[in-house]
Amino acid sequence: MSEPFSELFKPLEIGRYTIKNRIMNTGHAAHFQTGQGLPTDQYVEYIRERAKGGSGIIVTGHTVPHYDGEASLSLANYDDRIIDVFRRMADATHAHDVPLLSQMGHRGRRVSDSVGYLGRNINAPSAVPAPDFASPQLMPHAMSTAEVEGVVEMFRSATVRVVRGGLDGIELSIGMDYLFTNFLHAHGNRRDDRYGGSTLDERMTFLDEVIAAVRGELGSDRLLGVRFYDDLVEYSLTLKDHVELARLLEARGRIDYFNMWQGIVPNPRSGRVHWPSYYYEPGHFDYLPAAIKAAVSLPVVGTGRIDSPGVANRILSEGKADIIGMARTLIADPHFPNKVREGRTEDIRPCIACTQSCVGHIYLGLGVGCIYNPVTGREAEWSTLDRADKSRKVVVVGGGPAGMEAARTAAERGHDVTLIEKCARLGGQVNLITRTPKRENFEEIVLFFERQLEKLGVDVCLRTEADVDGVLAYCPDVVIVATGSHAYLPEVTGTDQPHVLSARDVLEGNADIGKRVVVVDTIGRSEAATTADYLAGNGKQVEIVTGLPYVAPDMPTPAWHNLMEDLLSKHVTMTPFTGVWEITEDSVEVYHLISWEPRTIEAVDTVVFGSGGFANTDLLEALREGHRDVRAIGDCFQPRDIEVAVVDGHRVARSI
């Protein structure tokens, strides 16, 4: 055991279970499921990897006990098809002495707008829609007393399937303006039957009946926990309400632990802290479990940007939580617990809270991934990296994300690897990202690779401009070209003028930038918007124009919300549906993409394009003339993003 983090590895009794450490892989939407909501084999392998990595206890993603038309958002536990999958998931975790719980809830009036328009039922205690203006205010069906009783029975039946599937218990999800909360808060509950009431205690009848039904099927040997969410809005439960609720539930004697978190996803101000990005410091949310722990004696789980063993151990030692909940930390590195326990903290891939490939994938309808862990989401294929049958000489040209991962993976396979990089440090464009506001921690990507390449004995040649003769002098068996891309400027009249720059020019610090700047976002990712934030922070007057419906629509939502607030606070003008047709010496001629109405943006000193890059293939093409096995990866193959570049580098190196 690593002494500095000993609190993390003290066993803990929860109910009749003793978990081996204080790390819980908390329930989250991994999105490895069929269109009918059944977990796939990939989900089983995803769960298995986190059990293998040393988690003390694992909770599945949100599971619903009835079909509500949104199987893509939650796991489906409304018929017996789930039982076999549960068994395989339980076997996967039990093989590593890790209990597995099913998180369970009911979305109530928060079933999405598309489902409502398709005519499926949106059920709630009363006919009161969620009052947010950020999502459609769809009128729910007010359930009859008999219908509420039917939902209680749905939870009972779902629990039977959990037990038959061999899982170790259930975690009920209370918050996010879902059905339990709709009953518990006066805004959503205006009933005059036994499920209504003027006090929280009176409005607990539905929850009490569900808990009694669930506990009745679980028995005393399995676990029953509750996950609370501070919804951070006046019409739903807040932390103060949950403190009172925790006291009441503990007194009733059916619950084994409490888990405290926050946020309603569709509400922008509340939702961005449901998945907190790098705008929030590690450990920022430790006051949430601390408030519950001060009120109860049962174990309490704390979570939220706890992405280092030091922060986790501190929260435990200060008595703010009994268990540390981790989701994205274990998405980035499922072996975080074992690495800490074995004293290998230098081998951890720290979560950088970018929200790009975990939360970002959800909005793309994909299973979760990690921006720089290519195995996440591909555990079934890539969880094991075997040594190559024969060691080969591999030369990698270019030390950006693709090149670093290719070099790391090839070295792990047992190859003799040389990595050539023209700059003074590895990292490529990651080093530019770290210069934009709040994104300094992207350096963790570079630091991880620097540590691993040194540990694996990769010969890293910095400040070295590669050419054909220099590469071939190593007598390589395989050459991997990861030379990146050049900044791209769109085909707009006037881009050849000296005051027209790329975002890379700005962040490299080698360009003169005037007072008034127009930033053009042509690709919808973070490049233009974060560069505008950087410029505004340096006292520039900035307008962002984009032909898209809004600025940076392909940024991950949590970081996007914070960035937009930052831009608004710095008085950055954001102009959507706008195309650029000409740049003059001191103006930009634009037009509205719908009305085609022209406009002149006058008194412009500098124009900056956030338009990505085009592949730098000069060395690639020359090497292919002189070597039989040359492979292109990352931006050199096609400019995309860090995640794709890392996956590209891993896939190619794995094949050697």
C-alpha positions in Angstrom: 0.0 0.0 0.0 1.2 3.5 -0.8 1.3 5.2 2.7 0.5 8.8 1.5 -2.9 7.6 0.4 -3.7 5.0 3.0 -7.2 6.4 3.7 -8.2 5.3 0.2 -7.5 1.7 1.0 -9.1 1.2 4.3 -11.9 -1.4 4.0 -15.4 -0.2 4.8 -18.5 -1.9 6.0 -21.7 -1.0 4.1 -24.7 -3.0 5.2 -23.5 -6.6 5.3 -20.7 -6.0 2.7 -17.1 -5.1 3.4 -15.7 -3.2 0.4 -11.9 -3.5 -0.1 -11.3 0.2 -0.6 -13.0 3.6 -0.6 -13.3 4.0 -4.4 -16.7 3.8 -6.0 -17.1 3.8 -9.8 -20.3 5.8 -9.7 -23.3 5.3 -12.1 -22.9 7.2 -15.4 -24.2 6.9 -18.9 -21.6 4.8 -20.6 -24.0 4.3 -23.6 -23.0 0.8 -24.5 -26.5 -0.5 -25.1 -28.9 -1.6 -27.9 -31.7 0.5 -29.2 -33.9 -1.4 -26.8 -31.8 -0.3 -23.8 -30.1 -3.6 -23.2 -26.4 -3.5 -22.1 -24.2 -4.9 -24.8 -21.1 -7.1 -24.5 -19.0 -3.9 -24.7 -20.8 -2.7 -21.5 -19.8 -6.0 -19.8 -16.2 -5.5 -20.8 -16.3 -1.8 -19.8 -17.5 -2.8 -16.3 -15.0 -5.7 -16.1 -12.1 -3.4 -16.8 -13.0 -1.1 -14.0 -13.4 -4.0 -11.6 -10.0 -5.4 -12.8 -8.5 -1.9 -12.2 -9.3 -2.0 -8.5 -12.5 -0.2 -7.8 -14.0 -1.1 -4.5 -17.6 -1.0 -5.7 -19.3 -0.3 -9.0 -22.7 1.2 -9.9 -24.3 0.8 -13.4 -25.7 3.6 -15.4 -29.2 4.9 -14.8 -31.8 2.0 -15.3 -35.5 2.5 -15.7 -38.1 -0.1 -14.6 -40.5 0.7 -17.5 -40.3 1.5 -21.2 -40.6 5.3 -21.7 -39.3 5.5 -25.3 -35.8 6.6 -24.5 -33.9 3.3 -24.4 -30.8 5.1 -25.8 -30.6 7.2 -22.6 -31.1 4.6 -19.9 -30.7 0.9 -19.4 -33.9 -1.1 -19.7 -35.0 -3.2 -16.7 -38.6 -3.7 -17.7 -38.6 -7.4 -18.8 -36.5 -10.5 -18.2 -34.1 -9.9 -21.1 -31.9 -7.9 -18.8 -31.3 -10.8 -16.4 -28.7 -12.7 -18.5 -26.8 -9.5 -19.1 -26.9 -8.7 -15.4 -25.4 -12.1 -14.7 -22.5 -11.6 -17.0 -21.9 -8.1 -15.6 -22.0 -9.5 -12.0 -19.7 -12.3 -12.9 -17.3 -9.8 -14.4 -17.0 -7.7 -11.2 -17.3 -10.6 -8.8 -14.2 -12.2 -10.4 -12.3 -9.2 -8.9 -14.1 -9.1 -5.6 -16.1 -6.0 -6.5 -19.8 -5.6 -5.7 -22.0 -4.4 -8.5 -25.2 -2.3 -8.0 -27.8 -1.2 -10.4 -28.7 2.5 -10.3 -32.5 2.8 -10.8 -34.9 5.7 -11.3 -37.8 7.1 -13.3 -37.5 10.3 -15.4 -41.0 11.5 -14.7 -41.6 14.8 -16.5 -38.1 14.9 -17.8 -38.7 12.4 -20.6 -37.3 14.3 -23.6 -39.3 16.5 -25.9 -38.9 14.1 -28.9 -40.6 11.3 -27.0 -43.4 13.6 -26.0 -44.0 14.7 -29.6 -44.1 11.0 -30.6 -47.1 10.6 -28.4 -45.5 8.5 -25.6 -46.6 9.2 -22.1 -44.8 11.7 -19.9 -45.9 10.9 -16.4 -45.7 13.1 -13.3 -47.5 13.5 -9.9 -49.3 16.6 -11.2 -50.0 18.3 -14.5 -47.1 20.7 -14.1 -44.3 20.9 -16.7 -40.7 21.6 -15.8 -40.5 25.4 -16.0 -37.1 25.7 -17.7 -37.0 27.8 -20.8 -33.9 25.8 -22.0 -36.1 22.8 -23.0 -39.7 22.4 -24.2 -42.2 22.8 -21.4 -44.2 19.7 -22.3 -47.4 19.1 -20.2 -47.1 15.7 -18.4 -50.0 13.3 -17.6 -51.0 13.5 -14.0 -51.0 10.0 -12.7 -54.0 8.5 -10.9 -53.5 6.9 -7.5 -53.7 3.5 -9.2 -51.1 4.5 -11.8 -48.7 5.6 -9.0 -49.2 2.2 -7.3 -48.4 0.6 -10.6 -45.1 2.4 -10.8 -44.2 1.1 -7.3 -44.9 -2.4 -8.6 -42.6 -1.7 -11.6 -39.8 -1.0 -9.1 -40.5 -4.2 -7.3 -40.4 -6.3 -10.5 -37.2 -4.6 -11.6 -35.7 -5.4 -8.2 -36.6 -9.1 -8.7 -34.6 -9.1 -12.0 -31.6 -7.4 -10.3 -31.6 -10.2 -7.7 -32.1 -12.9 -10.3 -29.2 -11.4 -12.3 -26.9 -11.8 -9.3 -26.2 -8.1 -8.6 -25.4 -6.9 -5.1 -28.1 -4.2 -4.8 -29.7 -1.1 -6.1 -29.0 2.6 -5.9 -32.1 4.8 -6.2 -31.6 8.1 -8.1 -33.3 11.0 -6.4 -32.9 14.3 -8.1 -32.4 15.7 -11.6 -36.1 16.8 -11.5 -37.0 13.1 -12.1 -40.1 11.4 -10.7 -39.0 10.9 -7.1 -38.2 14.6 -6.9 -41.4 15.6 -8.6 -43.2 13.9 -5.8 -40.9 15.2 -3.0 -41.0 18.9 -4.0 -44.1 21.1 -3.7 -43.7 22.5 -7.2 -44.3 19.2 -8.9 -46.6 17.6 -6.4 -50.0 19.3 -6.0 -51.9 16.1 -5.2 -54.6 15.7 -2.6 -54.4 11.9 -2.3 -52.0 10.0 0.0 -49.1 10.8 -2.3 -49.4 14.6 -1.7 -48.9 16.7 1.3 -47.7 20.0 2.7 -44.4 18.8 4.2 -41.5 16.8 2.8 -42.2 14.0 5.2 -45.8 13.7 3.9 -44.7 13.9 0.2 -42.3 10.9 0.9 -45.1 8.4 0.6 -44.3 7.4 -3.0 -40.5 7.1 -2.2 -41.3 5.2 1.0 -43.4 2.7 -0.9 -40.7 2.2 -3.5 -38.0 1.7 -0.9 -40.2 -0.8 1.0 -40.8 -2.7 -2.2 -37.2 -2.7 -3.3 -35.9 -3.6 0.2 -38.5 -6.3 0.4 -37.1 -8.0 -2.7 -33.4 -7.3 -1.9 -33.7 -8.7 1.6 -31.2 -7.7 4.2 -28.2 -9.3 2.5 -28.0 -6.9 -0.5 -27.3 -3.2 -0.5 -29.7 -0.3 -1.0 -28.3 3.1 -1.5 -29.6 6.5 -2.5 -28.0 9.0 -4.8 -29.2 12.6 -4.2 -28.8 15.5 -6.6 -28.8 19.1 -5.6 -30.8 20.4 -8.6 -29.7 24.0 -8.0 -33.1 25.4 -9.0 -35.9 26.8 -6.9 -38.5 24.3 -8.3 -36.7 21.1 -7.3 -34.8 19.7 -4.3 -31.6 21.5 -3.1 -28.8 20.4 -0.8 -30.8 21.6 2.2 -33.7 19.5 1.3 -31.5 16.5 0.8 -30.0 16.9 4.3 -33.5 16.7 5.8 -34.4 13.8 3.5 -31.3 11.9 4.5 -32.2 12.3 8.2 -35.7 11.0 7.5 -34.5 8.1 5.4 -31.9 7.0 7.9 -34.5 7.0 10.7 -36.7 4.7 8.6 -33.8 2.1 8.7 -33.9 0.7 5.1 -31.0 2.5 3.5 -27.3 1.4 3.6 -25.5 4.5 2.2 -26.0 8.0 0.7 -24.4 9.4 -2.4 -24.5 13.2 -3.0 -24.2 15.0 -6.3 -25.9 17.8 -8.3 -27.3 19.2 -11.5 -30.2 19.0 -13.9 -28.7 18.3 -17.3 -31.2 20.3 -19.6 -30.8 23.4 -17.4 -27.6 25.2 -18.7 -26.6 26.8 -15.4 -27.3 23.6 -13.3 -26.3 21.1 -16.0 -22.8 22.3 -16.5 -21.9 21.3 -12.9 -23.4 17.9 -13.4 -20.4 17.2 -15.5 -17.9 19.8 -14.2 -15.2 20.8 -16.7 -11.8 22.3 -16.2 -13.5 25.5 -15.1 -13.8 23.9 -11.6 -10.9 23.1 -9.4 -10.3 19.5 -8.3 -12.1 18.8 -5.0 -14.3 21.9 -5.5 -17.5 20.0 -4.6 -16.5 18.3 -1.3 -19.0 20.5 0.6 -21.8 18.4 -0.9 -21.1 15.1 0.9 -19.8 16.9 3.9 -23.3 18.4 4.4 -24.9 15.0 4.3 -22.3 13.4 6.5 -22.8 16.0 9.2 -26.4 14.9 9.4 -26.3 11.1 9.3 -24.2 8.2 10.5 -24.5 6.0 7.4 -21.6 6.0 4.9 -21.6 8.9 2.4 -20.2 9.0 -1.1 -18.6 12.2 -2.3 -17.8 12.9 -6.0 -17.0 15.6 -8.5 -13.6 16.5 -10.0 -11.8 14.1 -7.6 -9.2 13.2 -10.1 -6.0 12.7 -8.1 -5.2 10.4 -5.1 -4.1 13.4 -3.1 -7.5 15.1 -3.4 -9.3 11.9 -2.7 -7.3 11.0 0.3 -7.7 14.6 1.7 -11.5 14.5 1.5 -11.5 11.2 3.4 -9.0 12.3 6.0 -11.0 15.5 6.6 -14.1 13.4 7.2 -16.1 15.0 4.4 -16.9 11.6 2.8 -16.5 7.9 3.6 -16.3 6.8 -0.1 -14.8 8.6 -3.1 -17.0 8.5 -6.1 -15.3 8.5 -9.5 -16.7 8.3 -13.0 -14.6 10.3 -15.4 -11.4 9.6 -13.4 -12.0 5.9 -14.1 -13.0 6.6 -17.7 -9.6 8.2 -18.2 -7.8 5.4 -16.3 -9.8 2.4 -15.0 -6.6 1.2 -13.3 -6.3 4.3 -11.2 -7.0 2.4 -7.9 -4.4 -0.3 -8.5 -1.8 2.2 -9.6 -2.3 4.3 -6.5 -2.3 1.2 -4.2 0.9 -0.1 -5.8 2.7 3.3 -5.6 2.6 3.8 -9.4 1.0 7.3 -9.5 3.4 8.3 -12.3 1.6 5.8 -14.5 -1.9 7.4 -14.0 -3.6 9.1 -16.9 -5.2 12.0 -15.0 -8.6 13.1 -16.1 -8.3 16.7 -17.4 -12.1 17.4 -17.2 -12.2 18.3 -20.8 -15.6 16.5 -21.2 -14.8 16.0 -24.9 -15.0 12.2 -25.2 -17.0 11.2 -22.2 -19.9 13.7 -22.1 -19.2 14.7 -25.7 -19.8 11.2 -27.0 -23.2 11.1 -25.3 -24.4 13.9 -27.5 -23.1 12.1 -30.6 -24.9 8.9 -29.7 -21.7 7.1 -29.0 -20.3 5.1 -26.1 -18.0 7.0 -23.7 -14.3 7.4 -24.6 -11.4 9.4 -23.3 -9.5 12.1 -25.1 -6.2 10.3 -24.6 -7.0 6.8 -23.5 -7.8 4.9 -26.7 -8.7 1.7 -24.8 -11.7 3.3 -23.1 -14.8 2.1 -25.0 -12.7 -0.5 -26.8 -12.0 -2.8 -23.9 -13.3 -5.9 -25.7 -10.7 -5.4 -28.4 -7.9 -3.6 -26.8 -7.8 -4.2 -23.0 -4.8 -6.4 -23.4 -1.6 -5.3 -25.3 0.5 -8.3 -26.1 4.2 -8.2 -26.8 5.1 -8.5 -30.5 6.5 -11.8 -31.8 9.5 -10.0 -33.1 11.1 -6.7 -32.0 11.4 -4.2 -34.8 13.0 -0.8 -35.3 10.3 1.8 -35.4 10.9 5.5 -36.1 8.1 7.9 -35.3 8.3 11.4 -36.9 6.3 14.0 -35.0 5.6 14.3 -31.2 2.0 15.4 -31.1 -0.7 13.2 -29.6 -0.7 10.7 -32.4 3.0 10.3 -32.5 3.4 10.1 -28.7 0.8 7.4 -28.5 2.2 5.5 -31.4 5.7 5.6 -29.8 4.3 4.6 -26.4 2.3 1.7 -27.8 5.1 0.4 -30.0 7.5 0.5 -27.1 5.1 -1.4 -24.9 4.9 -4.0 -27.6 8.6 -4.5 -27.3 9.8 -2.6 -30.3 12.9 -0.4 -30.4 11.4 3.1 -30.9 12.9 6.5 -31.8 10.7 9.5 -31.7 11.8 12.6 -33.7 10.3 16.0 -32.9 11.3 19.4 -34.4 10.2 21.5 -31.4 11.8 21.8 -28.0 9.0 19.8 -26.3 6.6 17.1 -27.2 2.9 17.8 -27.4 2.3 19.4 -30.7 -0.9 21.6 -30.7 -1.6 20.5 -27.1 1.0 23.1 -26.1 -1.2 25.8 -27.8 -4.3 24.7 -26.1 -2.6 25.2 -22.7 -2.2 28.9 -23.5 -6.0 29.5 -23.6 -7.9 30.4 -20.5 -8.7 27.6 -18.0 -7.1 24.9 -20.1 -3.6 24.8 -18.6 -4.3 21.3 -17.3 -4.2 19.9 -20.9 -0.5 19.8 -20.1 -1.3 16.6 -18.2 -1.6 14.9 -21.6 2.0 15.8 -22.4 3.3 15.0 -19.0 1.8 11.6 -19.1 3.5 10.7 -22.4 6.8 12.3 -21.3 6.8 10.0 -18.2 5.8 6.9 -20.1 8.2 7.4 -23.0 11.1 7.8 -20.6 10.0 4.8 -18.6 9.7 2.6 -21.8 13.1 3.7 -23.1 12.0 5.5 -26.2 14.8 7.5 -27.7 13.2 11.0 -27.9 15.1 13.4 -30.2 13.9 17.0 -29.6 14.8 20.1 -31.7 15.4 17.7 -34.6 14.1 18.5 -38.1 13.5 15.2 -39.8 14.3 14.5 -43.4 14.4 11.4 -45.5 18.1 10.7 -45.1 18.0 11.3 -41.3 15.0 8.9 -40.9 16.5 6.2 -43.1 19.8 6.4 -41.3 18.1 4.6 -38.4 17.5 1.6 -40.7 13.9 1.4 -39.6 11.6 -1.5 -40.2 8.6 0.8 -39.9 8.3 4.5 -40.2 5.3 6.2 -38.6 4.7 9.8 -39.9 2.8 12.1 -37.5 3.9 15.4 -38.8 0.6 17.1 -38.1 -0.9 19.8 -40.2 -0.5 23.4 -41.3 -3.1 26.0 -40.4 -5.9 26.3 -42.9 -7.4 29.6 -44.1 -10.6 29.3 -46.1 -10.9 30.4 -49.7 -12.1 33.9 -48.9 -10.9 37.0 -50.8 -8.2 38.9 -48.8 -6.8 36.1 -46.6 -3.4 36.8 -48.1 -3.0 40.1 -46.2 -0.6 40.3 -43.2 -3.4 41.2 -40.7 -5.2 37.9 -41.5 -4.0 35.2 -39.1 -4.9 31.7 -38.0 -5.7 30.8 -34.4 -2.3 29.0 -34.2 -0.6 32.3 -35.2 -2.2 34.0 -32.3 -1.5 31.4 -29.7 2.1 30.9 -30.9 2.6 34.6 -29.9 4.5 35.6 -33.1 1.9 38.0 -34.6 1.0 41.6 -34.1 -2.6 41.8 -33.1 -4.6 45.1 -33.2 -7.2 46.3 -30.8 -10.4 45.2 -32.7 -10.4 41.6 -33.8 -12.9 39.5 -35.8 -12.6 35.8 -35.2 -14.2 33.5 -37.7 -15.4 30.1 -36.6 -15.7 27.8 -39.6 -15.6 24.3 -38.0 -17.6 24.6 -34.8 -15.1 23.2 -32.3 -13.2 25.0 -29.6 -10.4 26.5 -31.7 -12.1 29.8 -32.6 -14.0 30.4 -29.4 -11.1 29.7 -27.0 -8.8 31.9 -29.1 -11.4 34.6 -28.9 -11.5 34.1 -25.1 -7.7 34.4 -25.0 -7.8 37.6 -27.1 -10.6 39.2 -25.0 -8.7 38.4 -21.9 -5.8 40.4 -23.3 -7.9 43.5 -23.7 -9.0 43.0 -27.4 -12.4 44.0 -28.6 -13.7 40.7 -30.2 -16.5 39.7 -32.4 -16.9 36.0 -33.4 -18.7 35.3 -36.6 -19.8 31.9 -37.7 -22.0 30.4 -40.4 -23.2 27.9 -37.9 -26.4 28.4 -35.7 -24.2 29.3 -32.8 -20.5 29.6 -31.9 -18.6 26.3 -31.3 -21.6 23.9 -31.4 -19.3 20.9 -31.5 -17.7 21.7 -28.2 -18.7 19.4 -25.3 -21.7 21.0 -23.6 -20.4 21.5 -20.0 -17.2 23.3 -21.1 -19.2 25.2 -23.8 -21.6 26.7 -21.2 -18.7 28.0 -19.1 -16.9 29.3 -22.1 -20.0 31.2 -23.3 -20.4 32.8 -19.9 -16.7 33.8 -20.0 -17.1 35.3 -23.5 -20.3 37.2 -22.5 -18.6 38.6 -19.4 -15.8 39.9 -21.6 -18.3 41.5 -23.9 -17.4 39.4 -26.9 -20.0 39.8 -29.6 -21.2 36.5 -31.1 -22.8 36.6 -34.5 -24.2 33.3 -36.0 -25.6 32.5 -39.5 -22.9 34.7 -40.9 -20.6 34.0 -43.9 -17.5 35.9 -44.9 -16.9 36.9 -48.5 -14.1 39.5 -48.4 -11.5 40.9 -46.1 -10.2 44.4 -46.8 -7.4 46.4 -45.2 -9.7 47.5 -42.3 -13.0 45.8 -42.7 -14.7 42.4 -43.1 -17.6 42.0 -45.6 -20.1 39.5 -44.3 -23.6 38.3 -45.2 -26.5 36.6 -43.4 -26.7 33.0 -44.5 -30.5 33.0 -44.4 -31.5 36.4 -45.7 -28.2 37.0 -47.7 -28.3 40.6 -46.3 -24.8 42.1 -46.4 -23.0 43.9 -43.6 -19.7 45.6 -43.2 -17.8 45.1 -40.0 -15.7 48.3 -39.9 -12.5 49.4 -38.2 -11.1 45.9 -38.0 -7.4 45.6 -37.1 -7.0 41.8 -37.2 -8.9 38.9 -38.6 -8.4 35.4 -37.1 -9.6 32.2 -38.5 -10.3 29.2 -36.4 -10.5 26.8 -39.3 -8.4 23.8 -38.4 -5.6 22.6 -40.6 -4.6 20.7 -43.8 -2.3 17.7 -43.7 1.4 18.2 -43.8 2.4 15.4 -46.1 5.7 16.6 -47.6 7.9 14.2 -45.6 5.4 11.4 -45.9 5.4 11.4 -49.6 9.2 11.6 -49.8 9.6 8.8 -47.4 7.2 6.6 -49.3 9.5 6.8 -52.3 12.4 5.4 -50.3 10.9 3.0 -47.8 8.5 0.1 -48.1 6.6 0.5 -44.8 5.6 4.1 -44.1 2.4 4.8 -42.2 0.6 8.1 -41.7 -1.4 8.9 -38.6 -3.1 11.9 -36.9 -3.4 15.2 -38.7 -0.8 14.1 -41.2 -3.4 11.6 -42.4 -6.5 13.8 -41.9 -6.8 16.8 -39.5 -9.3 16.0 -36.8 -8.8 16.2 -33.0 -6.7 14.8 -30.1 -9.0 11.8 -29.4 -8.9 10.6 -33.0 -5.2 11.2 -33.3 -4.5 9.1 -30.2 -6.7 6.3 -31.4 -5.0 6.5 -34.8 -1.5 6.2 -33.2 -2.6 3.4 -31.0 -4.2 1.3 -33.7 -1.2 1.6 -36.1 1.4 0.8 -33.4 -0.7 -2.1 -32.2 -0.5 -3.6 -35.7 3.3 -3.7 -35.9 
